[in-house]
Amino acid sequence: MERRDFIKSGALATAGMTILPTGSLFAKDTGRVRLGYIGVGARGMNHIKEGLLRDDVEIVAICDTQESSLKICRAAIAKAGRTAAKEYTGGLDAYKALADRKDIDAIIISTPWQFHHEQAIYSMNAGKYVGCEVIAGLTVNDHWDIVKTSEKTGMPYMTLENVCYRRDVLAALNMVRNKVFGELVHLEGGYQHDLREVLFNNGKQYYGGGVEFGPNALSEAQWRTQFNIDVDGDLYPTHGVGPIMQCIDINRGNRFTNLVSFSSKALGLADYVEKKSPGHPNAKIKYKNGDVTTTLLNCANGETVMLTHDTHLPRPYSLGFRIQGTNGLWMDVNKSVHIEGVSKPHSWDKAEEWFKKYDHPLWKKYEDKAMGAGHGGMDWFVFNAFITAVKDKKQTPIDVYDSVTMSVITPLSTKSLKEGNKPQAFPDFTKGKWSTRKNTFALDDSGY
């Protein structure tokens, strides 16, 4: 069965959802997806830029509490020759008036993590598709709220996890589906990224230049650093686990059953501040989040998964992917592949050689459009996937169950650590539907 025919014949019903019309039917009007943006800071502006490059997107309204962000966004829209977007500001509830508009089909949320849950639920209740940056919520109950609201309203919720569309990741997925690695046994991924200049700045530039956070800083340092002070756990699991989920059909014939987390001592952030500004008060803070958090997960089909959160220490960037099966493996860190019977015994091949052979149809088709987009082009793909789903009034390729599954690892990890590394049962957000659902993610070049 062709992928589009499969979707038409009942993929939404399989997910336990339907999609309801929102406002007037845009397909009969202008053929454009009418977007509202909640949060237009650094990450939100990336999504604004993607929207400005498309003739099938109309940026109707934007919302932010900071005039500095609105000013930058306003200028970008004007420079692109687009009609000015209606602006909403003045308080934390300003987004509600945006979501209530009848001339908006979908909303993109790029606010700090603590606001995602409430803003997404309100937007779905207002009849809008939701594309939300990570993470979905701060507690396990927050994640159940997202699922229940999406099911009740029929409105899709998609975590905008761009790494699922990274070129090497999609090539590796293509290799998995062609059984190049054999039957998968073990997978690894994570977020191994020196964020010290993201978590501290001088209040004049987005990244680095000082050791301030909170109200004295700019961008993510205004809010993200506080999580590292207050919470011990894997704060950012989705980059690593999102692609892994597609490889082993999580929520689609497989599921995570439990997890356990371990966390190292927390020295990196205080050490960084002290080296940059000896004696600064921020060097004396007791940062709660361990410098390296390791989470292990079991799967119903027998695979094991290891996730690593490592953002406080000096290191090169790597998401640390490892896909290993009965025929061989790919390791992201050394950019290498070994396939038994093809590679030289006990030797690595350059991953690039394999990825050229198994380049995904999406990248083959849309490479020219994606080049120049954020994060090596993968921002174009995740934005395109969301917009295509809204245009076609279809389920999003990363659906609500996928979204909460990759995100709930944070509160589960935190709980495991609080309880002395106690294993945590993993919620089945599909309520049993995982056993019969089919994986439809990026099966071809259709945009999904």
C-alpha positions in Angstrom: 0.0 0.0 0.0 1.3 3.5 -0.8 2.1 5.7 2.1 -0.5 8.4 1.2 -3.2 5.7 0.7 -2.3 4.2 4.1 -2.8 7.6 5.8 -6.1 8.1 4.0 -7.3 4.7 4.8 -7.0 5.0 8.6 -3.7 6.0 10.1 -5.5 8.7 12.1 -8.1 6.2 13.3 -5.3 3.9 14.3 -3.9 6.7 16.4 -7.3 7.2 18.0 -7.7 10.7 16.6 -9.6 12.6 14.0 -8.8 16.1 12.7 -11.4 18.7 13.0 -11.7 21.8 10.7 -10.4 25.0 12.2 -12.1 28.3 11.3 -12.6 28.6 7.5 -10.9 26.1 5.3 -7.7 27.6 4.2 -7.3 25.3 1.2 -10.4 26.9 -0.4 -9.2 30.4 0.5 -5.5 31.2 -0.4 -3.9 27.8 -0.2 -1.7 29.1 2.6 -1.2 27.8 6.1 -2.0 30.7 8.5 0.4 30.6 11.4 0.5 32.2 14.8 3.8 32.2 16.7 4.0 32.1 20.5 7.6 33.1 21.4 9.8 34.8 18.8 13.1 34.9 20.6 16.2 33.2 19.1 14.5 29.8 18.4 11.2 31.3 17.4 13.0 33.5 14.9 14.4 30.5 13.2 10.8 29.3 12.6 9.8 32.8 11.5 12.6 32.7 8.9 11.5 29.4 7.6 8.0 30.7 7.2 9.2 33.8 5.4 10.8 31.6 2.8 7.6 29.9 1.8 4.7 31.1 -0.4 2.3 28.7 1.3 2.8 30.2 4.7 1.2 33.4 6.0 2.5 34.7 9.3 -0.7 36.1 10.8 0.2 36.9 14.4 3.2 36.8 16.8 3.4 36.9 20.6 6.2 37.6 23.0 6.6 39.4 26.3 9.8 41.1 25.3 9.8 44.1 22.9 13.4 43.3 21.9 12.3 40.0 20.3 9.2 41.5 18.7 11.4 44.3 17.2 13.7 41.8 15.5 10.8 39.7 14.2 8.9 42.8 13.0 12.0 43.9 11.0 12.5 40.5 9.5 8.9 40.3 8.3 9.1 43.8 6.8 12.4 43.1 5.1 10.8 40.0 3.4 8.1 42.3 2.0 5.4 40.5 4.0 2.3 42.0 5.6 3.0 43.0 9.2 1.8 40.4 11.7 -0.6 41.3 14.5 1.4 41.5 17.7 0.4 40.3 21.2 2.3 41.2 24.3 2.0 42.7 27.7 1.8 39.5 29.9 2.1 35.8 30.2 -1.6 35.3 29.1 -1.2 37.5 25.9 -1.0 34.3 23.8 -4.6 33.4 24.5 -5.9 36.2 22.3 -3.7 35.0 19.5 -4.9 31.4 19.9 -8.5 32.5 19.9 -8.3 34.0 16.4 -10.4 32.2 13.8 -8.0 33.1 11.0 -5.1 30.9 12.3 -4.7 27.2 11.3 -1.7 26.3 13.4 0.5 27.6 16.2 4.2 27.3 16.7 5.4 27.5 20.3 9.0 28.5 21.0 8.8 29.8 24.6 10.7 28.6 27.6 10.0 25.0 28.7 7.8 25.9 31.7 5.2 27.5 29.5 4.8 24.8 26.8 2.2 22.6 28.6 -0.3 25.4 29.3 0.1 27.1 25.9 -0.2 23.9 23.9 -3.3 22.8 25.7 -5.0 26.2 25.3 -4.1 26.2 21.6 -5.5 22.7 21.0 -8.6 23.6 22.8 -8.9 26.6 20.5 -8.9 24.2 17.5 -5.3 24.8 16.3 -2.6 22.4 15.2 0.4 22.7 17.6 4.0 22.5 16.6 6.0 22.9 19.9 9.6 23.1 20.6 11.0 20.6 23.2 10.0 19.8 25.9 6.2 19.1 26.3 5.9 19.4 30.1 7.7 19.4 33.4 5.8 16.5 35.0 4.5 13.1 34.0 1.0 14.4 34.5 1.7 17.4 32.2 2.4 14.8 29.4 -0.8 13.0 30.0 -2.6 16.3 29.8 -1.2 16.9 26.4 -2.3 13.5 25.2 -5.8 13.7 26.6 -6.3 17.2 25.1 -5.1 16.2 21.7 -7.4 13.1 21.7 -10.3 15.1 23.0 -10.0 18.0 20.5 -8.7 15.9 17.6 -5.9 18.5 17.1 -2.4 17.1 16.3 0.5 18.0 18.6 4.0 17.7 17.1 7.3 18.2 18.9 9.5 20.0 16.4 12.4 17.6 16.9 14.7 18.6 14.0 17.4 15.9 14.6 14.9 13.3 13.3 15.5 14.9 9.9 19.3 15.3 10.1 20.8 13.9 6.9 23.0 11.2 8.4 20.2 10.2 10.8 17.7 9.7 8.0 20.4 7.8 6.0 20.9 5.5 9.0 17.2 5.0 9.3 17.1 4.1 5.6 19.9 1.5 6.4 17.9 0.2 9.3 14.8 -0.3 7.1 17.0 -2.1 4.5 18.3 -4.4 7.2 21.9 -3.4 6.7 22.6 -3.6 10.4 20.5 -6.8 10.7 18.2 -7.0 13.7 18.8 -4.1 16.1 20.0 -4.9 19.6 21.4 -1.7 21.2 21.1 2.0 20.5 22.7 5.1 21.9 22.2 8.8 21.6 22.1 12.0 23.7 22.9 15.6 24.0 26.6 16.1 24.3 27.0 19.8 23.8 29.1 22.3 25.7 26.3 24.8 26.7 28.3 27.0 29.1 28.2 30.0 26.8 24.4 29.4 26.3 23.8 29.2 30.0 25.8 32.4 30.8 26.4 35.7 29.0 27.1 39.3 29.6 23.6 40.7 29.1 24.7 42.2 25.8 25.0 39.2 23.5 23.1 36.0 23.3 26.0 33.7 24.0 29.1 34.1 26.2 31.0 37.2 27.1 30.1 37.0 30.8 28.8 34.8 33.6 25.3 36.2 34.1 22.0 34.4 34.0 18.4 35.2 34.8 17.2 38.9 34.5 20.8 40.1 34.0 21.3 38.0 30.9 19.8 37.5 27.4 18.1 34.7 25.5 18.2 31.2 27.0 20.4 32.2 29.9 17.4 34.1 31.2 15.6 30.9 32.1 17.4 27.7 31.0 20.2 28.0 33.6 17.8 27.9 36.5 16.8 24.4 35.5 20.4 23.3 36.0 20.3 24.8 39.5 17.0 23.2 40.5 16.8 19.9 38.7 19.0 16.8 38.5 18.1 14.7 35.5 18.3 14.4 31.7 17.0 17.9 30.8 17.2 17.5 27.0 16.5 13.9 25.9 14.7 14.5 22.6 17.6 15.1 20.2 19.0 11.7 21.1 15.9 9.6 21.6 13.7 11.0 18.8 15.7 9.4 15.9 16.3 6.2 18.0 12.5 5.8 18.4 12.0 5.8 14.6 14.7 3.1 14.2 13.1 0.7 16.6 9.4 1.5 16.0 8.6 3.0 19.4 4.8 3.4 19.8 4.5 1.5 16.5 5.0 -2.2 17.4 7.4 -1.5 20.2 7.5 0.6 23.3 9.8 1.7 26.2 9.0 -0.3 29.3 11.2 1.2 32.0 14.2 3.4 32.6 16.8 4.2 35.2 19.1 7.2 35.4 22.5 7.9 37.0 24.1 11.3 37.4 27.6 12.4 38.1 28.7 15.1 40.5 28.0 18.7 39.4 31.2 20.7 39.1 31.3 22.1 35.6 29.2 25.2 35.7 30.6 26.6 39.0 34.1 25.8 37.7 33.4 27.7 34.4 32.1 30.8 36.2 35.1 30.8 38.6 37.6 30.6 35.8 35.9 33.3 33.8 35.2 35.6 36.7 37.1 34.6 39.9 35.0 35.2 43.1 31.8 35.9 41.2 28.7 34.9 43.2 27.4 32.6 40.5 30.5 30.4 41.1 29.3 29.7 44.6 25.8 28.4 43.6 25.2 24.7 44.2 24.2 23.6 40.7 22.0 20.5 41.2 22.1 19.0 37.7 25.0 16.5 37.4 27.5 17.2 34.7 26.9 13.9 33.0 23.5 12.1 33.3 23.2 8.6 31.8 19.8 7.0 31.3 19.2 3.4 30.3 15.9 2.2 28.8 14.4 -1.2 28.1 12.1 -2.0 25.2 9.2 -4.4 24.8 11.0 -6.0 21.9 14.2 -6.6 23.8 16.5 -3.7 22.7 18.4 -1.5 25.1 18.9 2.2 24.7 21.4 4.5 26.4 21.0 8.3 26.5 23.7 10.8 27.7 23.1 14.4 28.8 26.5 16.1 28.9 26.4 19.9 28.6 28.5 21.5 31.5 32.0 20.4 30.6 34.4 21.3 27.8 33.8 19.0 24.8 33.2 19.0 21.1 29.6 18.7 20.0 28.2 15.2 19.4 24.8 13.5 19.8 26.7 10.2 20.3 24.5 8.0 18.1 25.1 4.3 18.0 22.9 1.9 16.1 24.0 -1.7 16.6 22.6 -4.9 15.3 23.5 -8.5 14.3 25.2 -7.4 11.1 27.2 -4.4 12.4 26.9 -0.8 13.6 27.1 2.9 13.0 28.9 5.1 15.6 28.4 8.9 15.3 31.4 9.9 17.4 33.9 8.4 15.0 31.7 8.8 12.0 32.2 5.2 11.1 30.3 2.1 10.0 31.2 -1.6 10.2 29.1 -4.2 8.4 30.2 -7.8 8.7 31.0 -9.5 5.4 31.4 -6.1 3.7 33.8 -4.1 5.8 37.3 -5.4 6.4 37.4 -7.6 9.6 37.7 -5.5 12.7 38.0 -2.3 10.7 35.8 0.8 10.2 34.4 2.2 7.0 33.8 5.9 6.7 30.1 6.5 7.4 30.0 9.0 4.5 30.4 6.2 2.0 27.4 4.3 3.4 25.3 7.4 3.8 25.8 8.4 0.2 24.5 5.0 -0.9 21.5 5.1 1.5 20.8 8.8 1.3 17.1 9.3 2.2 14.6 10.2 -0.5 13.6 13.3 1.4 17.1 14.7 1.2 17.5 13.7 -2.4 14.3 15.6 -3.3 14.6 18.7 -1.2 18.4 19.2 -0.7 18.4 22.5 -2.6 15.6 23.9 -0.5 17.1 22.8 2.7 20.6 24.0 2.2 21.1 27.2 4.1 18.4 26.5 6.6 19.1 26.2 10.3 21.1 23.4 11.8 22.5 22.1 8.5 19.2 22.1 6.8 17.2 19.9 9.2 15.2 22.9 10.4 13.7 23.1 6.9 12.6 19.5 7.0 10.9 19.6 10.4 9.1 22.9 9.5 8.1 21.5 6.1 6.7 18.3 7.7 4.6 20.3 10.1 3.3 22.7 7.4 2.6 19.8 4.9 0.5 18.0 7.5 -1.5 21.2 8.3 -2.0 21.9 4.6 -3.2 18.3 3.9 -5.2 18.2 7.2 -3.4 15.0 8.1 -1.7 13.7 11.3 1.7 15.1 11.9 4.6 12.6 11.2 5.8 13.1 14.8 2.5 12.7 16.6 1.3 13.4 20.1 2.3 10.0 21.4 5.8 10.3 19.9 6.1 13.8 21.3 5.3 13.0 24.9 7.3 9.7 24.8 10.5 11.5 23.9 9.9 14.3 26.4 8.6 12.4 29.5 12.1 11.0 29.9 13.0 14.2 31.7 10.6 13.9 34.7 11.1 10.1 34.8 14.9 10.6 34.9 14.6 13.1 37.7 12.4 10.8 39.7 14.8 7.9 39.2 17.6 10.0 40.6 15.6 11.3 43.5 14.8 7.7 44.5 18.4 6.5 44.4 18.6 5.3 40.8 15.3 3.4 41.1 13.9 2.1 37.8 10.8 3.8 36.6 7.9 2.2 34.7 7.4 4.0 31.4 3.9 5.3 30.7 2.1 3.8 27.8 0.5 6.9 26.4 -1.1 4.9 23.5 -3.0 2.8 26.0 -2.1 -0.4 24.2 -2.4 0.9 20.6 1.4 0.7 20.2 1.1 -3.0 19.5 -0.8 -2.6 16.2 0.2 0.9 15.0 2.5 1.1 12.0 5.5 3.3 11.6 4.8 5.8 8.8 7.6 8.3 9.5 9.5 9.4 6.4 8.7 6.3 4.4 9.2 8.2 1.1 9.8 11.8 -0.2 6.2 13.0 0.4 7.2 15.6 3.0 6.1 13.6 6.1 
